Amino acid sequence: METLTIGEFKAHFSEVLKKVQEGKEVAISYGKKKEIVARLVPKATAKKTARKLGMWDKKGRVIFHSDFKMTEEEMLGL
């Protein structure tokens, strides 16, 4: 994995995106300590996890039936 500072990342943005498209990971560092604050990974290798509902996880469910209709005003309470 290649590590770049914010300045290097901004200066070489297009080249970094090409590297990511080729399957390489790129880390972006920031500050005096050059701490890694972000990573760019190819979409194909990114982990896809189910979104959790926090404390409500597995305690309920929401189903929208095919005949459900509501205007934006009704939804927003206008």
Secondary structure, 3 states (H helix, E strand, C coil): CEEEEHHHHHHCHHHHHHHHHCCCCEEEEECCCCEEEEEECCHHHCCCCCCCCHHHCCCCCCCCCCCCCCCHHHHHCC
